[in-house]
């Protein structure tokens, strides 16, 4: 295995799907980064490399809910509407 160097390598990626291009450009604009910087961050993150997190929201928690009876019981109080607050 070769030793890592400080030399950067360039890639050309062909046939990028329109939806992927659109999302990448949105993220670049959202975070004020160039398209290249954003693509590198997304690629590094996808490969499990540590570094600055591109997302600053709760996307990482989407779909992680675990059904717990005790939690459901505790949250039942939030289902009650206090009519006095809306008068």
Beta strands, then each sheet from edge to edge (+ up, - down):
end
